[in-house]
Amino acid sequence: MSLKMTTLTRFLEPPQGHFFLLGPRGTGKTSWTKQHFPNALRVDLLDPVQLRELSARPERLKELVAGNPERGCVVIDEIQKCPALLEVVHGLIEEDRTKRFVLTGSSARKLRREGVNLLGGRAVPLSLHPFMAAELDGEFRLEPALRHGLLPVVWASKDPDEQVRAYNGLYLKEEVQAEGLVRNVGGFARFLEAISFSHAGVLNLANIARECQISRTTVEGHLDVLEDLLLGWRLPIFRRRAKRALAVHPKFYFFDTGIYRANRPAGPLDAPSEMEGPALEGLVAQHLRAWCAYSKGSSSLHYWQTRSGTEVDFVVYGREGLQAVEVKNSGRVRPEDLRGLRAWVEEYPESERWLLYRGRDRLKRDGVRCVPVGDFLNALKPGKWPKL
């Protein structure tokens, strides 16, 4: 699985001007900024010395910038470690319009909760996601991706299983505990295990609260922490031009399949299909989410479910049209696999419909393109929808 990470080109393109680059640890933000801004002045707030000096005296950033006049770009890694620097950055932007600032972060919590100055809207927010299959230069393999996920730090490791476990522990120790985001770290760990059963499913906070034996309010707070640390996200229902009564709750996904697997308990009483189905759906979800983020347009990702339970896993709506995508962890296409898409097309006949499955053949059945999931993921590149 090991790759030379420096040889890979990510699909995310830097915009003109200042920007925030948010993404979980290990998604490659530092490597990406080094590739695109090799001559930048770099400030690494994961370095305890730099963090201590700048936290004690944020105005020292002005001295660093003034002392390096030839550096037109300034990259500050993990800006949430010292939010007070944003005021200094804002002042520097006003004083010198020739400087460009790139601010990376792996947590949106401090930036939002402390009400700090987010540069008065002068910086565009971007996000970096785990690898997409097409970024791996032909090295993508479905089975390892389902088992270990597509985090660059894991994909390049010689021992991906250990790396995933270490990564999962890193967030509990360094982010949750060190930042004091929750009072009971052990309780948060139990919450992560409980919510792993909701991965690729409709969220039911009351059930999670009962499972963890904590209040619903505490569960909502833990879920906020998970999203603030960019470790999980909610998928909303598609409601445009709705004619039927629809579900009201969002679905939940961990940001990466490997992190889902690390939190989902597995034992002799757990059938493999109980984990494989959500893992496959989650892998497709993270690809579609990254595709929407990297494509230049306004595409958005949803799911569709009626009150009676008829569902389509994903709906992509935007400049590339209306796409309905169903994911099945099976090696053949069965008539019942198309039930949700048949109900969907009654309301949205103009949409394209896709079924992604674990078989080998590309088929077209009842107007639905049935495509091997690996083929689809390899063909998914920002800016245009696959033509398979």
N, C-alpha and C positions, 0 to 999 in steps of 0.2 A: 504493500500500500504506500510505501514511502515515495515521496516525490521531491524534486528540487523546487521549492516554492517560488524561487526567484524567476523561474522560467515560465510561470503561469501568468496569463493576463486576465485580470478580473473585468467583468462587464461594466462595472460602475465607472462612469466618466466624470472627472471633476468639472464643476461649473466655473464660470468666470466669477471673480470676486471672492468674498469671504464665505466660509461655510462651516457648519457643524457636521461632523461625521460620527454618527452614533451606531453602536453595534455591540453585542456581547463580547466579552473577552475571548480571544482566540479566533475571531473571525478574520483577522489579518489587517486591521486598521493601520498598524505601524508599518508593516511591509508595504501596504498600498501607498501610504504617504511618502515612503522613501522612494518608491518607484516613480511617482509622479512629481515629487518635489525633492530631488536628491541634494540640492544645494541650500535647502531651507535651514534657518536657525531653529533648532529643535529644543524644546523644553519638555522633559519627561517627568511627570509628576508621580510616576511609580518609583522613581529614584528617591529614597528617603531624604537624602541630603538636599536635593533641589526642592522637594516638597516642604521640608522644614524651613528652609531659607525664604521661600516665597510666601509661605503661610504667615511667617513672622513679619515679613515686610513685602507685601505685594508690589509696591512701587519699584522693587528691584528689577521687575520685568522691563521697565522703561530703560534702566541702565543697560540691560542685556541687549535690547534692540538698538539703543544708541551706540553701543560698543561694536556692533556688527552692521554698519551701514550698507555693506555690499550685499547683505542677505535681503532679498526683496520679499521673501515669504517666511512667515513664522508659524511653525507647527507646535501646538501645545497638546501633548498626549494626556488623556484622562483628566480633562478640565474639571470634572465634578469633584476631584480631590481638593481643589482650592477655588471655589466659586468666586471668591473676592477678586480673582484675576480678571474676571469679565469686565469689571468697572475700569480697570487699567487698560485692557484691550480696547474698550470703547473709546477711551480718551486718546489712545494712540491712533485709532482709525480717524478720529476727527482732526488730529494734528498733522498726520502724514497720509495722504490719499494714495501714495505709491506703494505702501506696504499691504501685503495680503496675509490674512490670518486664517489658518486651518485649525479647528479645535475638535479633537476627538474625545469621545466619552463612552463609557460602558454602563452608565446609569443616568437616567433622566430624573431621578428622584430628588437629589439635592438641588439641581438646577431649578426645578419647578417648586419644590416645597419651601425653599428659602426665599423665593420671590426675587431672585437676583436679576440683574439687568441682562437680558438676552440680546444685547447689542442693538436694541431698538429696531429689530427686524432687518438689520443690515447683513445678517448671515443666513444663508439658505440651509435648511436642515436636510441632511442626506442620511441614508442608512446603508450599512454594509451587512450582508447576510452570509450564512455558510455558502460553500461552493455550490454553484449550479453544475449539473452534469456536463454541460457543454463547455464549461471553463476548464475542465480537467484534461484537455488535449488528448482525448481518446482513451484516457485511463479510467473512466467511470465504469464501475461494476455495481450492479444492483444489489447483490447479496451483502457485500461489505458495507454499502451505504445504508442498508436497512438495519444492519447490526450495530454499526459504529457511528452512523451519521456522517455529515459532510463538513464538520468544522475543520478548517485548515490545520489547526494545531493537533487535531486527532488524526486526520487523513495522512499527515506526513510522519506520524509516529511509527516506530518499529514495534511498539506494543500498544495498539489502539485501545484494547480493553482496559488496560491500566490507565491510559491517558484519559479516557472518559470518566473513570472513577475518580481520578485525581482532580479533573476539571470540576466535577460535581461538588467535590469537597471544597474546592477553592472558593466557590461562591458562598457556601455556607459559612466558611471560616472568615474569609477576607472581606466580603461585602456585607453579608447579613450581620454577622457577629461584630466585626470591627467597627462598622458604621452604626451599630445599635439600632438597626431597622426594626427588629422585633425583640420583645422582652424574653421570650423563651425560644432559644435556637432549636432545642430538641423538639418542641411542639411544631416549629416550622418544618423541620425535617419530616415529621409525621404527616404534615399537611402536603408536602411534596409527594409523598408516597400515595396519599389518598387521592390527590387530584390527577395523578398519573392514570387512574382508571377512567378519567374523563377526557383524556387525550383523544381527539377526533370524535368527541361526543358532545351532546348538548349539555351545557352547564346546569347543574342542579346544586346550588350552594347549600341548601338545607340538608341534602343527603351527605355532602362532604362534612358539614358541621357535625352531624350525628356520628359519622365514621370516626372523626377525630375527637369527639366528645368535647367540643368547644363551641362557642356561640357563633351564630351566623355572621355577626358583626366582625368577629375575629377572623373568620374565613375570608370575608370581603377585604379586610386589611391585608391579610397574607397574599391574596390574589393581586392586590394593588402593588405590593412589594415585588412579586414575581414579574409583573408587567413593567414596573419601573426599572428593574434590573435587566429588562429586555430578554428574559428567559422564557416568557410565555406571552400569548396574545389571544384575543377573542375575535372570532369571525362572525360578522353580523348577518342577519337574514336579508335576502333580496326582496324588496317590497315594491319596486316600480311596477305600475300598472297592475297591481295585484287584484285578482277577482275572487280568490278563495281566502278563507280564514287561514292565516299563517301562524307558525310557531313564534313565540315572543322572546325566547332566550337565545343567546349566542352560543356558538360552539367554542371549544377551547383546544389550543395546540401548544405544546412546547415548541420552542423556536427551532429545534433540531431533533431529528429522530434518535440520535445517539443519546441525547440528554433524557429523552422520554424513556429509552430502554434502561438507562442508569437508575431512574427513579421508580420504575415499575417492578414490583416484586415478582420473582419467578421461582417456582418450585415444582415439585412432582405433581401437584394437583392443578397446575395451570396448563391448559391446553395451548400448544404453540399458536393455534389460530387466534387465540384471544389477544396475543401480542402482535402477531404478524399483520393482521388486518389494519389495526390502528397505526402501526409503524409505516405501512405502505401508504395509507392515506395521508399521514403526516409528512412523508417524504414529498409527495405531490404538492401538499399544501405549502411547504417551505419554498418549493420551486416557483409556484404560481405567485406567492407573495413577493419573492425576489424579482420575478419578471415584471410585476406591476411597479415595483420600486425603481427598477433600472430603466424601464421603457420611457421614452420621452412622450408623454401623453397623460391622460387622466384616467387610466384604467383602474378599476377597483375590484376587490375580491369579496365574494359573499358566498352563502349557501342558501338553499331553498328547501323549505319544509312546510307542508300543510299541517293543520291541526290534527288531521287523521293519521299523520305519520309518513306520508309519501314524501320522499326526499331526493334531492340532487346534491351531491357532495360539494360541488363548487360552481359558482357562476362568476364569470369574468365579464365585466361591462365597461366599455370605453371606446376609444378611437378605433380599436381593432374589431369592433362589433360586439356581439353578444354570444358568449360561449358557455355551454353547459357541459360540465365534466363529471362523470361518475367513475369511481375507482373500485375495482373488484379484485380481491386477493384469490383469484381462481385461474386455472389454466385453460378454461374454455368459457365461451359466452353462452349463458343460459337465458331462456325467454324471460324469467323473472328478474334477471339483472337489468333489463331495459324498462321495467315498470315505472320507475321514477322519471326517466326521460320521456316516456310516452305521455305521462300526465303533464310534464313540463311543456312539451311542444303544443299541447292544446291551448295554452295561454301565450306562448311565445314562438309562433311558427317561423319567425324570421331568424331564429338563433341556429347556430351550428351545435351539433351534439356529438359528444365524445364519450367512449367507454374505454378506460385504460385497464388492462388485465395482464395476468402473468403468462399468457400463451405466447406463441411464436408468430402467428399469422395476422396480417392486416385484413380486416373484413369490413364490409358495409352491410348493416342489417337494419331494416326499417328506418333508413335514413340516418342511422347512427354509425359514425366511424369507430370501429373497434380496433384498437391499436395496442401492441405490447408496450407496457409502461416504460421500459427502458428506451425504446425507440422514441417515444414522445419526449421524455426528459432530455435525451441527447439532442433533439431537434429544437428544444425550447430556448430561443435566444431573444434578448430584448429588442423591441422595435417592430417585431412582426410575429404573427401567430404561425405555428407550424403548419406546413402544407404536406400532409402525409396521406 
